[in-house]
């Protein structure tokens, strides 16, 4: 009898506990409807740039929201990219963040998503023009324009600028066009230097234009291929004092720290990721403000050790 009463008491306690748990669960505020954010990039997800973008994106997500974040590495082949994207299962209210897409062939798939009520944010994808999509970042041509403005501000001699670009790199060529547009308008003389390959040995033979110059022109490096070796060679072997560059890469920062690169137009991928998250939360105005004010910054050697720039350059450390 005592054993039976003990069992009954246990059942009562279990029932009470279940009722209490149920009442507590019912009393909780309802979570936001689950939705997905798909981050798809044609650049390696392990690259520090993408790691910072993803960190900013995660920081923008409200912890109380039930959001599933997925990443997708896009292949180099455009047809394969379109096929892979078309296989993604997305619903109305989901968000796609497409990073570094340069093919117009993706447009039909992206338009299809927009028609389904799926939000689309493009980062560093200037070739994809969709009025309903949020565009963040600067195109390579805009980066080149900003670089040219800085070159003009440093001008004080008749020496032409040397614009070094990778002849087989689309982004590098577009940056070149941006620089040329501004310099042509200002009447500033310049020369272009088409670099072949990404090995310094292959490039040195093409640097005679710099060596032959009677003065010491400013040199703008429009590509990140072998940038650390190239900047060192220009600065230390050819005594070029003013070298400018664009990019976010360990080699770039090392060259700045060594004093081989004077100034670097440095993107803030963390801010881009945060802004991308804001667009998915219907905060497009706020995202635009973030992207405009925080996306790029000129960085010099002393800035690498300035706490003011620590959260900008290395927010994950």
Rosetta blueprint (number, residue, H / E / L):
1 X L
2 X H
3 X H
4 X H
5 X H
6 X H
7 X H
8 X H
9 X H
10 X H
11 X H
12 X H
13 X H
14 X H
15 X H
16 X H
17 X H
18 X H
19 X H
20 X H
21 X H
22 X H
23 X H
24 X H
25 X H
26 X H
27 X H
28 X L
29 X L
30 X L
31 X L
32 X L
33 X L
34 X L
35 X E
36 X E
37 X E
38 X E
39 X E
40 X E
41 X E
42 X L
43 X L
44 X L
45 X L
46 X L
47 X L
48 X H
49 X H
50 X H
51 X H
52 X H
53 X H
54 X H
55 X H
56 X H
57 X H
58 X H
59 X H
60 X H
61 X L
62 X L
63 X L
64 X L
65 X L
66 X L
67 X E
68 X E
69 X E
70 X E
71 X E
72 X E
73 X E
74 X L
75 X L
76 X L
77 X L
78 X H
79 X H
80 X H
81 X H
82 X H
83 X H
84 X H
85 X H
86 X H
87 X L
88 X L
89 X L
90 X L
91 X L
92 X L
93 X L
94 X L
95 X E
96 X E
97 X E
98 X E
99 X E
100 X L
101 X L
102 X L
103 X L
104 X H
105 X H
106 X H
107 X H
108 X H
109 X H
110 X H
111 X H
112 X H
113 X H
114 X H
115 X H
116 X L
117 X L
118 X L
119 X E
120 X E
121 X E
122 X E
123 X E
124 X L
125 X L
126 X L
127 X L
128 X L
129 X L
130 X L
131 X L
132 X L
133 X L
134 X E
135 X E
136 X E
137 X L
138 X L
139 X L
140 X H
141 X H
142 X H
143 X H
144 X H
145 X H
146 X H
147 X H
148 X H
149 X H
150 X H
151 X H
152 X H
153 X H
154 X L
155 X L
156 X L
157 X L
158 X L
159 X L
160 X L
161 X E
162 X E
163 X E
164 X E
165 X E
166 X E
167 X L
168 X L
169 X L
170 X H
171 X H
172 X H
173 X H
174 X H
175 X H
176 X H
177 X H
178 X H
179 X H
180 X H
181 X H
182 X H
183 X H
184 X H
185 X H
186 X H
187 X L
188 X L
189 X L
190 X E
191 X E
192 X E
193 X E
194 X E
195 X E
196 X L
197 X L
198 X L
199 X L
200 X H
201 X H
202 X H
203 X H
204 X H
205 X L
206 X L
207 X L
208 X H
209 X H
210 X H
211 X H
212 X L
213 X L
214 X L
215 X L
216 X L
217 X L
218 X L
219 X E
220 X E
221 X E
222 X L
223 X L
224 X L
225 X L
226 X L
227 X H
228 X H
229 X H
230 X H
231 X H
232 X H
233 X H
234 X H
235 X H
236 X H
237 X H
238 X L
239 X L
240 X L
241 X L
242 X L
243 X E
244 X E
245 X E
246 X E
247 X L
248 X L
249 X L
250 X H
251 X H
252 X H
253 X H
254 X H
255 X H
256 X H
257 X H
258 X L
259 X L
260 X L
261 X L
262 X L
263 X E
264 X E
265 X E
266 X E
267 X E
268 X L
269 X H
270 X H
271 X H
272 X H
273 X H
274 X H
275 X H
276 X H
277 X H
278 X H
279 X H
280 X H
281 X L
282 X L
283 X L
284 X H
285 X H
286 X H
287 X H
288 X H
289 X H
290 X H
291 X H
292 X H
293 X H
294 X H
295 X L
296 X E
297 X E
298 X E
299 X E
300 X L
301 X H
302 X H
303 X H
304 X H
305 X H
306 X L
307 X H
308 X H
309 X H
310 X H
311 X H
312 X H
313 X H
314 X L
315 X L
316 X L
317 X L
